[in-house]
C-alpha cells in the first residue's frame, strides 16, 4: 500500500498567497489527548500552539510543556541563519517565508523542506503513540561541509487553555545527566526531558533568557495576546550530508523515552499507520477517504487522566477509550462521540475500540443520561444534554449492523431499558415525555441541552427549550430500536409498550411539526411561553436520516428540497436560513460575537452526513450524485489544518474555516459519506420498510 502524501509547494505558490499558506496549521496527536500543533511557518500565533502539549493525569490535564523551537544553521565560521521557528513580539511570517520550499504530510506526519543557499534541510515531526514524547528530526539533503545545527527550545509550563500572560512562576532549573537534560519547574509539573540525538551534540547553558511573544490569533479573538517564553540555552551539533539529528522532548521517564531510538520510533509509527489503512473498509483505503482514516486516528484516545476508570475497565477485560471532540480545546463529549463512532471506528475497522467506547460511556450513565462532556483535568462528567444519550442508541445500532457482534448489546440492554424508562418518567433538566402527546420535551433555565449549545455568561444563545425536532426524531428512533432489541430477547410485553409509545410519538410528531407554509418542519414546538419556532434549521433532516425516520415518507422530499435550497453549502449545512433576521454571515470577533453566530448561520461540516443519508433515502439509486456534495472537502484538506476538517465555516463564500482546526464529527461524517457514496453499500432504507 503506497504512502499517502499531501503536499503544499511554496516554491511555485503565488507570492500573495504565501502569507496565508504559512498561517495554515498542522496537528499531530499521541493517542492520550496530547498533541503538537503549530503554523506551517513555525510561528507561535495561538495559545494552543506547542511542540509538546502533554496529556497529564488529573488534576493537571493537558499541559503546554514545550512551546517553541528556534531553528538555525551555521556554515563554517559564517553567521547564524535562522531558517524556521523564529517567533517575535510582533506578527510576522518569519524566516520560513524566505527558506521554506515545501510542506507535506506523509501518512499524516508533517515534513518541511528548507533551502538556504545551496543547503537543503528536511525536517519531520513525530509523536510517539501513547507517550508524551515528541521527536523532531533534521536531515541534511545537500552535499555540504561544516554545517552546524542550532536549536533553542523555549517554554512556559501552563495549562494549555490558560492565558498566555500567565506568570512564569518561580522559574525553571536546568539539570544535566551526561548529554541528557531536564527542565524542572518549582511548581507541580513533571520535568521536561530534552535530548539532541545524533553525535557530537552540545548544550550551551547561557543562564536562561526570557522574551515576550505576540499571539496573533488570541488578539483576533479578544484574549490576552502577549506572554513570556523562557529558554534555558541552546543545543548544537554538526550536521553532515545524509545525516539526521533528532531533538527529543518528553515528560516520560528516561527509561521510557529512550526505549526506542529515533529510527525505530519512526518505523514503528509508520507501520502502525499502514496497519490502520489495511484494516479499514476497502472503500476507505484509497484517496481522500484513506487520508481521513488517518485523520480519524487523531481523535480516538485512552484518556490519560482517568486512572481509576481505566483500572476498572481493565479489571472487566476492557480498555478505556474515548473520543476527543476537537483540537485544540475540546475534551471528550458524549454527543460528539456517539455521532462520530461510525466514521471513526466502524468505517476504519476499529471494531474492538468501538465496543470499548460504548462500554466506557455505559459505565458513566447517571439518571438515564450519558455525560455531555468531561471537563479538562476532571474525572467526573457533566450531564447537561438532551440528545447525547439518544445518539448512544444510534451508535449501538450502527455497531451491531456493521460488526454483527451482539455481545455488547446484551450487556448494555439493562442500561438502555433504564434510560428509556427514566425518559418516560422524567429525569434531570426537564427532560421527559409529555403525557399529553408522547413527545419528548427538555429545558431548564440557564442550560443549553441540544447540540446548538452556545452560551456566554448567563446568555443561552439558542435555548430551544420545549420539544425540539431532532430530539424527537432521536427519541422515536431510540424507542423503535429498543423495541426490536427487546423482541429479540423474548420480552414481548415491554416491546409492545415501547411500540405503543413510538406510534404515539410518531403520530404527534407529524401532526405538530409540519409547517405547511414553508413546506418543512418547525424547529421547536411548545417552546418558551408556548411558542413555535419556524426557523429553517438543519435539525429537521434527522427526521429522515435515522434508521427509523419519524417523518411520514410523503414529506421527505419537500423537507429535503428546502434544506438543500436554503442550507446546503460546499462544506456542510448552514445552521440557519439566510432569510432569518438572526442570520450571521461570519463567525469572528470576541467570544460574545462568535457565539452569537455559532448556530445562527455558521456552516457545520458534520451535518453533511445526515443530509446525505436523507438524500439517499429519497434518491437511493444515485450514490454518485450524492458524492458531489462532498467535493468541497477535498480542497479544504489543504487549508486550515492541513489534512483534517475544521469544525465550522463562515456561512457564505469563501466559507473561511473557523473554530477547532480539526473536529471529530467533521472528519467522521465526511469519511463515512465517502464510503457511503462509493457505490459499495446497498441503498439506504428505513428499518420499518
C-alpha positions as CSV (number, residue, x, y, z in Angstrom):
1,X,0.0,0.0,0.0
2,X,1.7,3.3,-1.1
3,X,2.2,6.1,1.4
4,X,-0.3,8.9,1.3
5,X,1.3,12.3,0.5
6,X,-0.4,15.7,0.6
7,X,2.0,18.5,-0.5
8,X,2.0,22.3,-0.4
9,X,4.6,23.6,-2.8
10,X,5.8,27.1,-1.7
11,X,8.3,27.4,-4.4
12,X,5.6,27.6,-7.1
13,X,2.9,29.3,-5.0
14,X,1.9,32.8,-6.0
15,X,3.7,35.4,-3.7
16,X,0.4,36.9,-2.5
17,X,-0.8,33.5,-1.3
18,X,2.3,32.6,0.8
19,X,1.4,34.5,4.0
20,X,-1.9,32.7,4.1
21,X,-0.3,29.4,3.4
22,X,2.3,29.9,6.1
23,X,-0.5,30.5,8.7
24,X,-2.2,27.2,7.9
25,X,-1.7,24.7,10.7
26,X,-0.6,21.2,11.3
27,X,-1.6,18.7,14.0
28,X,0.0,15.5,15.4
29,X,-1.5,13.6,18.4
30,X,-0.4,10.9,20.7
31,X,-3.5,8.8,21.5
32,X,-3.7,10.2,25.0
33,X,-5.3,13.5,24.2
34,X,-1.9,15.2,24.0
35,X,-0.7,16.9,20.8
36,X,1.8,19.0,18.9
37,X,0.5,21.8,16.7
38,X,1.5,25.0,15.0
39,X,1.6,27.1,11.9
40,X,3.4,25.8,8.8
41,X,5.9,28.7,9.3
42,X,6.8,27.7,12.8
43,X,5.3,31.0,14.2
44,X,3.6,30.7,17.6
45,X,0.3,32.6,17.0
46,X,-2.1,30.9,19.4
47,X,-2.0,29.9,23.0
48,X,-2.7,26.3,21.9
49,X,0.4,26.1,19.7
50,X,3.2,24.0,21.1
51,X,5.6,21.2,20.2
52,X,4.6,19.2,23.2
53,X,1.1,19.6,24.8
54,X,1.3,16.7,27.3
55,X,-1.7,14.8,28.5
56,X,-1.1,14.6,32.2
57,X,-3.1,12.8,34.9
58,X,-5.8,14.7,36.7
59,X,-5.9,17.3,38.0
60,X,-3.3,18.8,35.6
61,X,-4.9,17.7,32.3
62,X,-3.3,18.8,29.1
63,X,-0.3,21.0,29.8
64,X,1.9,23.0,27.5
65,X,5.5,21.8,28.2
66,X,7.5,22.8,25.1
67,X,6.2,25.9,23.3
68,X,8.7,26.6,20.6
69,X,12.0,25.7,19.0
70,X,14.1,28.3,17.2
71,X,16.0,26.6,14.4
72,X,19.2,27.9,12.9
73,X,22.1,26.8,10.9
74,X,25.7,27.9,10.6
75,X,28.1,27.1,7.8
76,X,31.7,27.0,8.9
77,X,32.6,30.3,10.7
78,X,29.8,32.1,9.0
79,X,26.8,33.9,10.5
80,X,24.0,32.0,12.2
81,X,20.9,31.9,9.9
82,X,17.5,31.3,11.4
83,X,15.6,29.3,8.9
84,X,12.4,28.4,10.8
85,X,10.5,28.9,14.0
86,X,11.6,32.4,14.7
87,X,8.9,33.9,16.9
88,X,8.9,37.6,17.8
89,X,6.9,40.2,19.7
90,X,5.0,41.2,16.5
91,X,3.0,39.3,13.9
92,X,5.2,38.2,11.0
93,X,5.5,35.1,8.8
94,X,9.2,34.9,10.0
95,X,12.2,33.2,8.5
96,X,10.2,30.4,6.9
97,X,8.8,32.9,4.3
98,X,12.4,33.1,2.9
99,X,13.5,29.5,3.2
100,X,10.6,27.1,3.2
101,X,10.3,25.2,-0.1
102,X,7.5,22.8,0.6
103,X,5.5,21.2,3.3
104,X,3.9,17.8,3.1
105,X,2.1,15.2,5.1
106,X,3.3,11.6,4.6
107,X,0.7,9.3,6.1
108,X,-0.5,12.4,8.1
109,X,3.0,13.0,9.5
110,X,4.3,16.5,8.8
111,X,7.5,17.2,6.9
112,X,9.2,20.5,5.9
113,X,11.9,21.2,3.3
114,X,14.1,24.3,3.6
115,X,16.6,25.7,1.2
116,X,19.3,28.1,2.5
117,X,21.5,28.9,-0.5
118,X,22.8,25.5,-1.6
119,X,21.9,23.9,1.7
120,X,18.7,21.7,1.8
121,X,17.4,20.6,5.1
122,X,14.4,18.3,5.6
123,X,12.5,18.3,8.9
124,X,9.9,15.9,10.2
125,X,7.9,15.6,13.4
126,X,6.6,12.5,15.2
127,X,4.8,12.0,18.4
128,X,5.2,8.5,20.0
129,X,1.9,6.7,20.4
130,X,0.6,6.6,24.0
131,X,3.6,8.7,25.1
132,X,4.0,12.4,25.9
133,X,7.1,12.4,23.7
134,X,7.9,14.3,20.5
135,X,10.7,13.7,18.0
136,X,11.8,16.5,15.7
137,X,14.3,15.3,13.1
138,X,16.6,17.2,10.7
139,X,18.3,15.7,7.7
140,X,20.8,17.4,5.5
141,X,19.9,16.5,2.0
142,X,22.5,18.5,0.1
143,X,26.3,17.9,-0.2
144,X,27.9,20.5,2.1
145,X,30.6,20.6,4.7
146,X,31.0,22.3,8.1
147,X,27.3,22.8,8.8
148,X,26.2,23.2,12.4
149,X,22.6,22.9,13.5
150,X,21.5,25.0,16.5
151,X,18.2,24.6,18.3
152,X,16.9,26.8,21.1
153,X,13.9,25.5,23.0
154,X,11.5,27.9,24.7
155,X,8.8,27.0,27.3
156,X,6.1,28.2,29.6
157,X,4.7,25.4,31.6
158,X,1.0,26.1,31.9
159,X,-2.5,24.6,31.4
160,X,-2.9,24.7,27.7
161,X,-6.1,26.8,27.8
162,X,-4.7,29.3,30.3
163,X,-3.9,32.9,29.3
164,X,-0.6,33.4,27.6
165,X,0.2,36.2,30.0
166,X,0.2,33.9,33.0
167,X,3.4,34.5,35.0
168,X,6.3,32.0,34.6
169,X,6.1,31.1,38.2
170,X,9.1,30.7,40.4
171,X,11.4,30.0,37.4
172,X,13.0,26.9,36.0
173,X,16.1,24.9,36.7
174,X,18.3,23.0,34.3
175,X,19.6,19.7,35.5
176,X,22.1,17.7,33.4
177,X,22.7,13.9,33.2
178,X,25.6,13.5,30.8
179,X,24.1,14.7,27.5
180,X,20.6,14.4,28.8
181,X,18.9,17.4,30.3
182,X,15.9,18.1,32.4
183,X,14.0,21.4,32.8
184,X,12.5,21.4,36.3
185,X,9.7,23.8,37.5
186,X,9.3,24.7,41.1
187,X,5.6,24.1,40.6
188,X,3.8,20.8,40.4
189,X,4.7,19.9,36.8
190,X,6.8,16.9,35.8
191,X,10.3,17.7,34.5
192,X,10.7,18.2,30.8
193,X,13.4,15.9,29.5
194,X,15.4,17.1,26.4
195,X,18.0,15.3,24.2
196,X,19.6,16.0,20.9
197,X,20.4,12.6,19.3
198,X,22.9,12.2,16.6
199,X,26.5,12.5,17.7
200,X,28.8,15.5,18.6
201,X,25.9,17.3,20.3
202,X,26.5,20.0,22.9
203,X,24.2,22.1,25.1
204,X,25.1,25.6,26.0
205,X,23.5,26.8,29.2
206,X,23.5,30.5,28.8
207,X,21.9,31.2,32.2
208,X,18.4,31.3,30.8
209,X,16.6,34.1,29.0
210,X,13.0,35.4,28.7
211,X,11.3,37.0,25.8
212,X,7.8,38.2,25.1
213,X,5.8,36.6,22.3
214,X,2.8,38.1,20.4
215,X,-0.1,35.7,19.8
216,X,-1.9,36.9,16.8
217,X,-4.9,34.6,16.9
218,X,-5.5,35.3,20.5
219,X,-5.5,39.0,19.8
220,X,-8.1,38.5,17.0
221,X,-10.3,36.5,19.4
222,X,-10.2,39.2,22.0
223,X,-7.9,37.4,24.5
224,X,-4.6,38.3,26.2
225,X,-2.1,38.3,23.4
226,X,1.3,38.8,24.9
227,X,3.1,36.4,27.1
228,X,6.6,35.3,28.2
229,X,8.7,32.3,27.0
230,X,11.8,31.1,28.8
231,X,14.8,29.4,27.2
232,X,17.5,27.5,29.1
233,X,20.1,27.9,26.3
234,X,20.6,26.0,23.0
235,X,21.6,22.7,21.6
236,X,24.1,22.4,18.7
237,X,25.7,19.6,16.7
238,X,27.5,19.2,13.4
239,X,25.2,18.0,10.6
240,X,26.7,16.1,7.7
241,X,25.2,15.3,4.3
242,X,22.7,12.5,4.6
243,X,22.9,12.6,8.4
244,X,19.9,13.0,10.7
245,X,19.8,14.8,14.1
246,X,16.7,14.3,16.3
247,X,15.6,16.6,19.1
248,X,13.5,14.8,21.7
249,X,11.3,16.3,24.3
250,X,9.3,14.3,26.8
251,X,7.6,14.2,30.2
252,X,8.1,10.4,30.3
253,X,10.8,8.7,32.4
254,X,14.2,8.4,30.9
255,X,13.7,4.6,30.6
256,X,10.5,5.1,28.6
257,X,11.7,7.8,26.2
258,X,15.0,6.1,25.4
259,X,13.3,2.7,24.8
260,X,13.1,3.4,21.1
261,X,15.8,5.2,19.1
262,X,14.5,7.8,16.6
263,X,14.7,5.5,13.6
264,X,12.9,2.6,15.4
265,X,10.3,5.0,16.7
266,X,9.7,6.3,13.2
267,X,9.4,2.8,11.6
268,X,7.1,1.6,14.3
269,X,4.8,4.5,13.9
270,X,4.8,4.2,10.1
271,X,3.8,0.6,10.4
272,X,1.0,1.4,12.9
273,X,-0.4,3.9,10.4
274,X,-0.2,1.5,7.5
275,X,-2.0,-1.1,9.6
276,X,-4.8,1.4,10.2
277,X,-5.2,1.7,6.5
278,X,-5.2,-2.1,5.9
279,X,-8.0,-2.8,8.4
280,X,-10.3,0.0,7.1
281,X,-13.2,-0.8,4.8
282,X,-12.0,-1.3,1.2
283,X,-13.6,2.0,0.0
284,X,-11.7,3.8,2.8
285,X,-8.2,2.6,1.8
286,X,-7.7,4.9,-1.2
287,X,-7.7,8.6,-2.0
288,X,-9.3,11.2,0.3
289,X,-11.0,8.6,2.4
290,X,-7.7,7.0,3.2
291,X,-6.3,10.3,4.4
292,X,-9.4,10.7,6.6
293,X,-8.8,7.3,8.1
294,X,-5.5,8.6,9.4
295,X,-7.0,11.9,10.4
296,X,-9.7,9.9,12.3
297,X,-7.0,8.3,14.4
298,X,-6.2,11.6,16.0
299,X,-9.4,11.6,17.9
300,X,-9.5,8.1,19.4
301,X,-7.8,8.2,22.8
302,X,-7.0,6.4,26.0
303,X,-7.9,9.2,28.5
304,X,-4.7,9.8,30.4
305,X,-6.2,11.4,33.4
306,X,-8.9,9.0,34.4
307,X,-6.7,6.4,36.1
308,X,-9.5,4.8,38.3
309,X,-11.8,4.4,35.3
310,X,-9.0,2.8,33.3
311,X,-8.3,0.3,36.1
312,X,-12.0,-0.5,36.4
313,X,-12.2,-1.1,32.7
314,X,-9.2,-3.4,32.6
315,X,-10.5,-5.4,35.5
316,X,-13.5,-6.2,33.4
317,X,-11.3,-7.2,30.4
318,X,-11.8,-3.9,28.5
319,X,-9.6,-0.8,27.8
320,X,-10.8,2.7,28.5
321,X,-11.4,4.5,25.2
322,X,-13.0,7.8,24.3
323,X,-13.1,10.4,21.6
324,X,-11.6,13.9,21.7
325,X,-14.3,16.1,20.1
326,X,-11.9,18.5,18.5
327,X,-8.5,20.1,18.7
328,X,-7.3,22.2,20.2
329,X,-9.6,22.8,23.1
330,X,-12.4,20.2,23.3
331,X,-12.2,17.2,25.6
332,X,-14.3,14.1,25.1
333,X,-18.0,14.8,24.6
334,X,-20.8,12.3,24.7
335,X,-22.8,13.7,21.8
336,X,-19.8,14.1,19.6
337,X,-18.5,10.6,20.4
338,X,-21.8,8.9,19.5
339,X,-22.2,10.8,16.3
340,X,-18.6,10.1,15.4
341,X,-18.4,6.5,16.4
342,X,-19.4,5.1,13.0
343,X,-16.9,7.1,10.9
344,X,-14.1,6.9,13.4
345,X,-14.2,3.3,14.4
346,X,-16.6,1.3,12.2
347,X,-15.6,2.6,8.7
348,X,-12.0,2.3,9.9
349,X,-12.3,-1.3,11.0
350,X,-11.5,-0.5,14.7
351,X,-14.4,-2.6,16.0
352,X,-12.9,-3.6,19.3
353,X,-12.3,0.1,20.2
354,X,-15.8,0.9,19.2
355,X,-17.1,-1.7,21.7
356,X,-14.7,-0.3,24.4
357,X,-16.0,3.2,23.7
358,X,-19.7,2.1,24.1
359,X,-19.0,0.3,27.3
360,X,-16.9,3.2,28.6
361,X,-19.8,5.5,28.3
362,X,-22.3,3.0,29.6
363,X,-20.5,3.0,32.9
364,X,-21.0,6.7,33.2
365,X,-24.8,6.7,32.8
366,X,-26.5,8.6,35.6
367,X,-30.2,9.3,35.9
368,X,-30.8,7.9,32.4
369,X,-28.2,10.3,30.8
370,X,-24.7,9.8,29.5
371,X,-22.2,12.7,30.1
372,X,-22.3,15.7,27.8
373,X,-18.6,16.2,28.4
374,X,-15.7,15.6,30.7
375,X,-14.1,18.9,31.8
376,X,-10.3,19.2,31.4
377,X,-8.4,17.7,34.3
378,X,-11.5,16.2,36.0
379,X,-12.8,12.7,36.4
380,X,-16.5,13.4,36.7
381,X,-18.6,14.2,33.7
382,X,-21.3,16.9,33.2
383,X,-24.7,15.6,32.2
384,X,-26.5,18.7,30.8
385,X,-27.5,17.2,27.4
386,X,-30.8,16.0,26.0
387,X,-29.6,14.3,22.8
388,X,-26.2,12.6,23.6
389,X,-28.0,9.7,25.3
390,X,-30.3,9.2,22.3
391,X,-27.4,9.2,19.9
392,X,-26.0,6.4,22.1
393,X,-28.8,4.2,20.8
394,X,-27.9,5.1,17.2
395,X,-24.2,4.3,17.8
396,X,-25.0,0.9,19.3
397,X,-27.3,0.1,16.4
398,X,-24.6,1.0,13.8
399,X,-22.1,-1.1,15.7
400,X,-24.4,-4.1,15.5
401,X,-25.2,-3.5,11.8
402,X,-21.5,-3.3,10.8
403,X,-19.9,-5.9,13.1
404,X,-22.8,-8.4,13.6
405,X,-21.5,-8.7,17.1
406,X,-24.4,-8.8,19.6
407,X,-22.4,-9.4,22.8
408,X,-22.0,-5.7,23.7
409,X,-25.7,-5.1,23.2
410,X,-26.7,-7.9,25.6
411,X,-24.6,-6.4,28.3
412,X,-26.0,-2.9,27.6
413,X,-29.7,-3.8,27.4
414,X,-30.4,-3.2,31.1
415,X,-28.8,0.3,30.8
416,X,-30.8,1.1,27.7
417,X,-34.0,0.0,29.3
418,X,-33.3,2.1,32.3
419,X,-32.6,5.1,30.1
420,X,-35.9,4.9,28.3
421,X,-37.9,4.3,31.5
422,X,-36.3,7.4,33.0
423,X,-37.1,9.5,30.0
424,X,-40.7,8.2,30.1
425,X,-41.0,9.2,33.8
426,X,-38.9,12.4,33.5
427,X,-35.3,13.0,34.5
428,X,-32.9,15.9,35.0
429,X,-33.0,19.2,33.2
430,X,-36.7,18.9,32.4
431,X,-36.1,16.0,30.1
432,X,-39.2,13.8,29.9
433,X,-42.1,12.7,27.8
434,X,-45.2,14.9,27.8
435,X,-48.1,12.7,28.7
436,X,-50.4,14.8,26.5
437,X,-48.8,13.9,23.2
438,X,-46.0,11.4,23.8
439,X,-43.3,13.8,22.6
440,X,-40.0,14.4,24.4
441,X,-39.6,17.8,25.9
442,X,-36.5,19.3,27.5
443,X,-35.3,22.5,29.0
444,X,-34.1,24.2,32.2
445,X,-33.4,27.9,32.7
446,X,-29.7,28.6,32.2
447,X,-28.9,25.4,30.3
448,X,-28.4,24.6,26.7
449,X,-29.3,21.0,26.2
450,X,-29.2,20.4,22.4
451,X,-26.2,20.4,20.1
452,X,-26.9,24.1,19.5
453,X,-25.3,24.9,22.8
454,X,-23.6,28.3,22.6
455,X,-23.7,30.2,25.9
456,X,-22.0,33.4,27.0
457,X,-22.2,34.0,30.7
458,X,-25.9,33.7,31.5
459,X,-27.0,34.2,27.9
460,X,-28.1,30.9,26.2
461,X,-27.9,32.0,22.5
462,X,-30.3,29.3,21.1
463,X,-32.1,27.8,24.2
464,X,-34.5,25.7,22.1
465,X,-36.4,24.7,25.3
466,X,-39.5,22.8,24.6
467,X,-39.9,20.0,22.0
468,X,-37.0,20.2,19.6
469,X,-37.3,18.5,16.2
470,X,-34.2,16.4,16.2
471,X,-34.6,15.4,19.9
472,X,-38.0,13.8,19.0
473,X,-36.6,12.2,15.8
474,X,-33.9,10.6,18.0
475,X,-36.4,9.7,20.7
476,X,-38.6,7.9,18.2
477,X,-35.6,6.1,16.7
478,X,-34.4,5.0,20.2
479,X,-37.9,3.6,21.0
480,X,-38.1,1.6,17.8
481,X,-34.5,0.3,18.3
482,X,-35.1,-0.8,21.9
483,X,-38.5,-2.3,20.8
484,X,-36.7,-4.5,18.3
485,X,-33.9,-5.5,20.7
486,X,-36.5,-6.4,23.4
487,X,-38.4,-8.6,21.0
488,X,-35.2,-10.4,20.1
489,X,-34.8,-11.3,23.7
490,X,-38.3,-12.5,24.1
491,X,-39.5,-9.6,26.3
492,X,-42.6,-9.0,24.1
493,X,-44.7,-7.3,26.7
494,X,-42.2,-4.5,27.2
495,X,-41.5,-4.4,23.5
496,X,-45.3,-3.9,22.9
497,X,-45.3,-1.0,25.3
498,X,-42.3,0.6,23.5
499,X,-44.1,0.2,20.2
500,X,-47.2,2.0,21.6
501,X,-45.1,4.9,22.9
502,X,-43.3,5.1,19.5
503,X,-46.6,5.1,17.5
504,X,-48.0,7.8,19.6
505,X,-44.8,9.9,19.3
506,X,-44.8,9.5,15.6
507,X,-48.4,10.5,15.1
508,X,-47.9,13.6,17.3
509,X,-44.7,14.5,15.5
510,X,-46.3,14.5,12.1
511,X,-49.3,16.5,13.4
512,X,-47.3,19.0,15.4
513,X,-44.0,19.6,13.5
514,X,-45.3,20.0,9.9
515,X,-45.0,23.7,8.8
516,X,-47.4,23.9,5.8
517,X,-46.5,27.5,5.0
518,X,-42.8,26.7,4.4
519,X,-43.1,23.0,3.3
520,X,-40.7,21.8,6.0
521,X,-40.6,21.2,9.8
522,X,-40.8,23.5,12.7
523,X,-37.6,23.6,14.7
524,X,-39.2,23.7,18.2
525,X,-42.9,23.3,19.2
526,X,-44.3,24.1,22.7
527,X,-41.3,26.3,23.3
528,X,-41.0,29.1,25.8
529,X,-44.4,30.6,26.5
530,X,-45.9,28.0,24.2
531,X,-44.2,29.4,21.1
532,X,-43.5,27.5,17.9
533,X,-40.2,28.3,16.2
534,X,-40.4,28.2,12.4
535,X,-36.7,29.0,11.8
536,X,-35.4,26.9,9.0
537,X,-32.6,24.9,10.5
538,X,-30.8,21.7,9.6
539,X,-32.1,19.7,12.6
540,X,-35.1,18.6,10.6
541,X,-33.0,16.3,8.4
542,X,-32.7,13.9,11.4
543,X,-36.4,13.2,10.9
544,X,-35.5,11.5,7.6
545,X,-31.9,10.3,8.1
546,X,-32.1,8.0,11.1
547,X,-32.7,4.2,10.9
548,X,-36.3,4.7,11.9
549,X,-37.4,8.0,10.3
550,X,-40.2,9.6,12.3
551,X,-41.4,11.8,9.4
552,X,-44.1,10.5,7.0
553,X,-42.4,9.4,3.7
554,X,-44.6,11.8,1.6
555,X,-42.9,14.7,3.3
556,X,-39.3,13.6,2.9
557,X,-38.8,15.2,-0.5
558,X,-40.3,18.7,0.4
559,X,-38.1,18.9,3.5
560,X,-35.0,17.8,1.7
561,X,-35.7,20.4,-1.0
562,X,-36.0,23.3,1.5
563,X,-32.8,22.2,3.3
564,X,-30.9,21.9,0.0
565,X,-32.0,25.3,-1.2
566,X,-31.5,27.3,2.0
567,X,-28.9,25.5,4.0
568,X,-26.6,23.4,1.7
569,X,-23.0,24.7,1.0
570,X,-19.9,23.0,-0.4
571,X,-18.7,22.4,3.2
572,X,-21.8,21.3,5.1
573,X,-25.1,22.8,6.1
574,X,-25.8,26.3,7.5
575,X,-27.2,26.3,10.9
576,X,-29.9,28.9,10.0
577,X,-31.5,30.0,6.8
578,X,-30.2,33.3,5.3
579,X,-33.7,34.8,5.3
580,X,-33.9,34.7,9.1
581,X,-33.4,38.0,10.9
582,X,-30.8,36.4,13.3
583,X,-28.7,35.1,10.4
584,X,-24.9,35.8,10.7
585,X,-22.6,35.6,7.8
586,X,-19.3,35.5,9.7
587,X,-18.1,33.7,12.8
588,X,-15.5,36.2,14.1
589,X,-14.6,38.7,16.8
590,X,-14.6,38.2,20.5
591,X,-16.3,35.4,22.4
592,X,-19.7,37.0,22.5
593,X,-19.7,37.9,18.8
594,X,-18.5,34.4,17.9
595,X,-21.1,32.6,20.0
596,X,-23.8,34.8,18.6
597,X,-23.0,33.4,15.2
598,X,-22.1,29.8,16.2
599,X,-25.6,28.4,15.4
600,X,-27.1,31.3,13.6
601,X,-25.9,30.7,10.0
602,X,-22.4,29.3,10.6
603,X,-21.8,26.1,8.5
604,X,-21.2,22.8,10.2
605,X,-19.3,20.1,8.3
606,X,-20.7,17.2,10.3
607,X,-24.3,17.9,9.1
608,X,-23.3,16.8,5.6
609,X,-23.7,13.2,7.0
610,X,-27.3,13.3,8.0
611,X,-28.1,15.3,4.8
612,X,-26.6,12.7,2.5
613,X,-28.3,9.9,4.4
614,X,-31.6,11.8,4.0
615,X,-30.8,12.5,0.3
616,X,-30.0,8.8,-0.3
617,X,-33.3,7.8,1.4
618,X,-35.1,9.9,-1.2
619,X,-32.8,9.0,-4.1
620,X,-31.4,5.5,-3.2
621,X,-30.1,4.7,-6.6
622,X,-27.8,7.7,-7.1
623,X,-24.8,7.5,-4.7
624,X,-22.6,9.1,-7.3
625,X,-24.8,12.2,-7.3
626,X,-24.6,12.3,-3.5
627,X,-20.8,12.1,-3.8
628,X,-20.9,15.6,-5.4
629,X,-22.0,17.1,-2.1
630,X,-18.5,16.2,-0.7
631,X,-16.4,17.8,-3.4
632,X,-15.6,20.9,-1.4
633,X,-13.9,19.0,1.4
634,X,-11.0,17.7,-0.8
635,X,-9.7,21.2,-1.5
636,X,-10.3,22.1,2.2
637,X,-7.7,19.5,3.2
638,X,-5.0,22.0,2.1
639,X,-6.5,24.8,4.2
640,X,-6.9,25.4,7.9
641,X,-5.3,22.3,9.5
642,X,-3.7,20.5,6.5
643,X,-5.1,17.0,6.2
644,X,-8.1,17.4,8.5
645,X,-11.5,19.1,8.5
646,X,-12.4,22.1,10.6
647,X,-15.3,22.4,13.0
648,X,-17.2,25.2,11.2
649,X,-17.1,27.7,8.4
650,X,-18.5,31.1,7.6
651,X,-22.0,31.0,6.2
652,X,-21.1,32.4,2.8
653,X,-18.2,32.3,0.3
654,X,-15.3,31.9,0.6
655,X,-16.5,29.8,3.6
656,X,-13.5,30.6,5.7
657,X,-12.7,27.8,8.2
658,X,-13.3,28.7,11.9
659,X,-13.5,27.1,15.3
660,X,-11.5,24.0,16.1
661,X,-8.9,23.3,13.4
662,X,-9.7,19.5,13.4
663,X,-13.1,18.2,14.6
664,X,-14.0,14.6,15.2
665,X,-17.5,14.6,13.8
666,X,-16.5,16.6,10.8
667,X,-13.8,14.0,9.9
668,X,-16.0,11.1,10.9
669,X,-19.1,12.1,8.9
670,X,-17.3,13.1,5.8
671,X,-15.3,9.9,5.8
672,X,-18.4,7.8,6.4
673,X,-20.1,9.6,3.5
674,X,-17.1,9.0,1.2
675,X,-17.5,5.3,1.8
676,X,-21.3,5.5,1.7
677,X,-21.3,7.1,-1.7
678,X,-18.6,4.8,-3.2
679,X,-21.4,2.6,-4.5
680,X,-20.3,-0.4,-2.4
681,X,-23.2,-0.3,0.1
682,X,-26.8,-1.2,-0.5
683,X,-29.2,1.7,-0.9
684,X,-30.3,3.2,2.4
685,X,-33.8,2.0,3.5
686,X,-35.8,2.7,6.6
687,X,-35.8,-0.1,9.2
688,X,-39.5,0.0,9.1
689,X,-39.7,-0.7,5.3
